[in-house]
Amino acid sequence: MTPDMAFECLIVSRDPEVVCTLNHVLDNLSIRTNLCLTPDGALNVLQQGNTDLVVIDWEDDHSAAELLRQIQKCDVVHKQTVVAVSSNDRRIPGAHVVLTKPVTAERGADSIKTVYSRMVQDHRRHARYAVMTPVLATDRKNRLVPITVTNIGDGGIGLSAREQLTVGDVLSFRILLPDANKAICVEARVLWTREYGTAGCEFVRIPPADVDVLHAWLKAKCQLKKPLVGF
């Protein structure tokens, strides 16, 4: 995602009609576009890590299928959403939506709007926001563990600690998020650790009222660039 919180799309096609029509649709949704004429050159663009949506023209079945396989193999936090453009109305494994040719503005808008909702949900699930807040946590043995919450998101939390944390540790603590009106109670399980005391955790339990506080805080932080058209 680009710095101004707009989604970014890579169109892989040499068909002017496909490119022109989808460019207009994507622009209406405030999605930035890049163009690559062939699947062979697209992987280099994708490896830069800024692409959220990939539209692949299925003109060359073999090259397009290979690109889709490479996308599925990429070791990234979340996979790109994929739209396949095909002359045949058939399911394409790995593509979230298949858009049949000829591509019209109406069908293109319907397809992109469908995947747009998925992209928003996926972004909110994986996004992390820096907090850098020191707290005093309690482990399952009731030991006090000084930690710093480095980031937080809908799917988990990042920590830093002077003492080495262990995968599987469960830590309980209260944290007041920046600009929030109420501290939230968190139980988090350590999923992975790195040197220098950093760790990634999943939420084990947050009281329902505190979940509402967290979600409201995350929603305020996640300011996606608004589409020019409504849904």
N, C-alpha and C positions, 0 to 999 in steps of 0.2 A: 504494500500500500504506500502511496506517495505521501510526502510530508504534510500536505494539506488534507489528508484523510480522504482522498478520492481513490476508488478502486482503479486498477490498471488492467487492461485487456491486451492480449496478443492475438491478432488475427493472422492466421496462416492460410493465405489464399493468393492466387494470381488472377482470380475472377473479378473484374472491375464491378460487376453488378452486385456480387456478394459484399465486397469491401465497401462500396458506396452506401448500400442500404444499411448495413450493420453499423457503419460509422455514425450515421444519423441517429439510429436507435440508441447506441451507446452514449453518444453526446447528450441526448435527452435525459439519460440516467446519470449524468455527470461522471461517466466512466472514461478514463483516458485510454487512448488506443495506440498501439504500436503495430506495425505491419511487417510481416516476413513472407516472402513470396513462396518459399519452399519449406517443407518439414525438416529438411536436412540442416537448415540454418537456424531453426527455431530453438533448439535445445540450448545454444549458447546464450540466447536472450533469457530463457527461463532460469538458467543457472545463476543469473544475477540476483534472483530472489525477490523481485518487485512485482511479479505478475500474479494476479488473483484469478483471472478468467482467461481461458484459452479457447479460441474458436478455430477449429481445424476443418478446412475444406477437404472432403474425402475424394477429391479428384484422382489422386494417386493412392489407391488403397494400401499398397505395400508400405510406402514411406510414411503415410499418415498413421497407419497402424503401429509402425515402429516408434514413431514419436509418442503416441499414446502409451505404449509400453514403457518408454523411458520416463514419462511423466509419473506413471504409477510407481516406478522404482526409485524416484528421487527421494533422498533422505532429508525431508523438510518437516517442520513442525505440522503444517497442514498442507494437504494436496490442493492443487489448483482445481477450480471448477472447470469442467470441459463441456463445450458444445460442439457437436459434430454436424457439419453441413453436408448432406448427401443427396444424390439424385434418387436414391432408393429409400422408400419408407420402411426401414428395417432397424432393428435394435443393434447398436454398436457397443459391445462390452467395454466398460470403462468410461463411456460418455454419459454425462448426467442428463443431457437432452439431445435429441436428434432433430435438426431443422432441415426439412426437405426443400429441395430446389423445385421451381424457381423461388428465390427468397424474396418475399414481399415485405413491405414495411409493417403490415399488420402481424403476419406470422413471426417475423423477426422480433417485434416488440413483445409478443406473447411469450416467446421462448426465453428472451433475455430477462424479462421481468420474473419469470419462474426461477431462474438460477440466481437472480439478484437477491431474492429473499434468503436463499441458501447461503450466499456469500456473506450477507450481514450476520446471520446466525453463527457462521463459522468464524468470522472475525471476532465477534464478541466472546466466543468461547475460548479463543486462543490468545487474545490480546492481554498484555501485561502492562501495568502502570507503576512507575517508580514511586516509592514512598519514603524509603530510607528512615524508618522509625524504630528506635531502640525500645525493646520491651523486655519484661522479665517473664519467661515461660516456666511452666512446671511439667516435668516428664511423668511417666507412669509410676515412678518410684518416689514421687513428690519432691524430687530434687529441683532446686531453682537453677534455671539455665538462662543466662543473659544472651539475648539474640538481637539481631537487627532485621526487621522485615524490609527487604530490599524492593520487592514488587508484589503486586497482587492482581488477580484477575478472576473471572468467573470459574475457571477450571483449577485454580490452585494458587500457591503462594511461594515466593522465593525468600530464602533466609541466608543470613550470614552469622557465624558464631565463632568465638575464640577457641572453644573446645570442639573436638571432632564429633560431629553427629553421626549416628548410625542409621543405615537404611532400616525402616520399620519402626523407628522411634516415633512416639506420638507426643506432641507438645500441645499444651493448653495455655492460652494467653488472651489478654484483652488488648485491643489496639484502637486508637482513635485515628481514623484516616484523615488526611489533610482536608480541611474545610468541612468535615462532617460534624454534625451536631451531637452525635452519640457514639460512644465507643462500642465495638462489637466483640463478642466472645468467640474464639476460634479454637477448634481442635484440629490439628493437622498432622498427617503422617508423612515422614520423610521417605521420598521415593528414590532419590539419588543424591550423592554427595560428590564434591570436587575438592581439590586442594585449596588451601587458604580459607577453609571453613564455609564455603558456599554450599547450599543445598536447595533442592526443589521438593515441594510438598504438595500432597493432595488434601482437600478438606475431608475431615472425618465427620465433624458435626459443627453446625452453626445454628443457634436458636432461630426459629422462624422469623421473629421480629428483627433479628440482626441480619438475616438473609435479605429482608426488604431494604434495610439500610445499605448493605453492600451493593445490591443490585441498582438502587437509586444512584449511589455514588459512581458505579461503573457506567451507568447510562449517561450521566452528566459528563464523564470523561470521554466517552466514545462518541465524538461529534463527527459523524460521517458527512461528507459533502452531499447536500440534498439534491435529489433528482430534479430536473427541470419540469418533469411531468409527473402527474399523480398515478397511483395504482388503482 
